[in-house]
Amino acid sequence: MPKRRVQRKKREALERVIKVMSDYQVMAAADLRGVRSTQIQEMRKSLRGKVEMLIVKNTLLKKAGEELEAKRKGVKRFVDSLSGPLALLFTDMNPFELILCLNRNKVKVPAKGGDIATGDIIVSAGNTGLPPGPIISEFGEVKIPTKIESGSIWISRDTLVARRGETITAKLASVLTRLGMKPMEAGLSIIAAYDRGVILDSGMLTLDLDQFRRDISRTFMEALSLACEASYLTSESTLPIFRKAWQQACALAVHSEYATRETIEHIVKTAHSRMLALEMAVAAFKGAA
């Protein structure tokens, strides 16, 4: 290929990267180490219309960052911090929305030896559609019970072949693939993001929704408790404050023997209890005398 043509193609590729980097407010880098090409293809499909994905050489990316720095402050520092095989994600969502989007769009992929099960893997009972042959012994090696029926291999019963967190062996991965199962849940892991001049590293992008919900719930309860103690009326604290005031008013009325429709029963019960106690005390005194 002539040198001039090569240079033109490189320039076109650079201009395309610069255009995409200019079109979106947010850029994120995802680590591609250990990510399969089929997984990338599935992610492209699931994210289409929401996220644009590019896989470019780091040298091209750094060149684009240099040319774009004048227009977008911090872009050069962002791309210079990146290394290794990467996928670049471009979107107008904020980085945390992007992470949630990626988590919602994880794809199912076949297992391979050495994978860690992302959930319990159960092989369902039924017809496998596979003809009898050497694979029967493979089923036996991974403890999947089988039988031959109507010229096909059948799984005798639902079988748990791997628990969440366990390592999948190469033999089990092979059997699961033969069964057409895709038990692994895979996604992209964001290692850094650029948002309108702000650079976020992986530590800043950690998002634990369960912990976040617990923190919000605890903060709400603490604020509600403080509002109730201070008798500060809000839409949330009004009912607990009035309930507490009502209970205190009733207790005061009963203690002072102030009869109302709500307190008369408690006052009479208290008086009756005192009468019985006095009667028992008098009887005990007479007995002692």
Secondary structure in CASP SS format (residue, H / E / C, confidence):
PFRMAT SS
TARGET T0000
AUTHOR 0000-0000-0000
METHOD secondary structure of the structure
MODEL  1
M C 1.00
P C 1.00
K H 1.00
R H 1.00
R H 1.00
V H 1.00
Q H 1.00
R H 1.00
K H 1.00
K H 1.00
R H 1.00
E H 1.00
A H 1.00
L H 1.00
E H 1.00
R H 1.00
V H 1.00
I H 1.00
K H 1.00
V H 1.00
M H 1.00
S H 1.00
D H 1.00
Y C 1.00
Q C 1.00
V E 1.00
M E 1.00
A E 1.00
A E 1.00
A E 1.00
D E 1.00
L C 1.00
R C 1.00
G C 1.00
V C 1.00
R C 1.00
S H 1.00
T H 1.00
Q H 1.00
I H 1.00
Q H 1.00
E H 1.00
M H 1.00
R H 1.00
K H 1.00
S H 1.00
L H 1.00
R C 1.00
G C 1.00
K C 1.00
V C 1.00
E E 1.00
M E 1.00
L E 1.00
I C 1.00
V C 1.00
K C 1.00
N H 1.00
T H 1.00
L H 1.00
L H 1.00
K H 1.00
K H 1.00
A H 1.00
G H 1.00
E H 1.00
E H 1.00
L H 1.00
E C 1.00
A C 1.00
K C 1.00
R C 1.00
K C 1.00
G C 1.00
V H 1.00
K H 1.00
R H 1.00
F H 1.00
V H 1.00
D H 1.00
S C 1.00
L C 1.00
S C 1.00
G C 1.00
P C 1.00
L E 1.00
A E 1.00
L E 1.00
L E 1.00
F E 1.00
T E 1.00
D C 1.00
M C 1.00
N C 1.00
P H 1.00
F H 1.00
E H 1.00
L H 1.00
I H 1.00
L H 1.00
C H 1.00
L H 1.00
N H 1.00
R H 1.00
N C 1.00
K C 1.00
V E 1.00
K E 1.00
V E 1.00
P C 1.00
A C 1.00
K C 1.00
G C 1.00
G C 1.00
D C 1.00
I E 1.00
A C 1.00
T C 1.00
G C 1.00
D C 1.00
I E 1.00
I E 1.00
V E 1.00
S C 1.00
A C 1.00
G E 1.00
N E 1.00
T C 1.00
G C 1.00
L C 1.00
P C 1.00
P C 1.00
G C 1.00
P C 1.00
I H 1.00
I H 1.00
S H 1.00
E H 1.00
F H 1.00
G H 1.00
E H 1.00
V C 1.00
K C 1.00
I C 1.00
P C 1.00
T E 1.00
K E 1.00
I E 1.00
E E 1.00
S C 1.00
G C 1.00
S E 1.00
I E 1.00
W E 1.00
I E 1.00
S C 1.00
R C 1.00
D C 1.00
T E 1.00
L E 1.00
V E 1.00
A E 1.00
R C 1.00
R C 1.00
G C 1.00
E C 1.00
T E 1.00
I C 1.00
T C 1.00
A H 1.00
K H 1.00
L H 1.00
A H 1.00
S H 1.00
V H 1.00
L H 1.00
T H 1.00
R H 1.00
L C 1.00
G C 1.00
M C 1.00
K C 1.00
P C 1.00
M E 1.00
E E 1.00
A E 1.00
G C 1.00
L C 1.00
S E 1.00
I E 1.00
I E 1.00
A E 1.00
A E 1.00
Y E 1.00
D E 1.00
R C 1.00
G C 1.00
V E 1.00
I E 1.00
L E 1.00
D E 1.00
S C 1.00
G C 1.00
M C 1.00
L C 1.00
T C 1.00
L C 1.00
D C 1.00
L H 1.00
D H 1.00
Q H 1.00
F H 1.00
R H 1.00
R H 1.00
D H 1.00
I H 1.00
S H 1.00
R H 1.00
T H 1.00
F H 1.00
M H 1.00
E H 1.00
A H 1.00
L H 1.00
S H 1.00
L H 1.00
A H 1.00
C H 1.00
E H 1.00
A C 1.00
S C 1.00
Y C 1.00
L C 1.00
T C 1.00
S C 1.00
E C 1.00
S C 1.00
T H 1.00
L H 1.00
P H 1.00
I H 1.00
F H 1.00
R H 1.00
K H 1.00
A H 1.00
W H 1.00
Q H 1.00
Q H 1.00
A H 1.00
C H 1.00
A H 1.00
L H 1.00
A H 1.00
V H 1.00
H H 1.00
S C 1.00
E C 1.00
Y C 1.00
A C 1.00
T C 1.00
R C 1.00
E C 1.00
T C 1.00
I H 1.00
E H 1.00
H H 1.00
I H 1.00
V H 1.00
K H 1.00
T H 1.00
A H 1.00
H H 1.00
S H 1.00
R H 1.00
M H 1.00
L H 1.00
A H 1.00
L H 1.00
E H 1.00
M H 1.00
A H 1.00
V H 1.00
A H 1.00
A H 1.00
F H 1.00
K H 1.00
G H 1.00
A H 1.00
A C 1.00
END
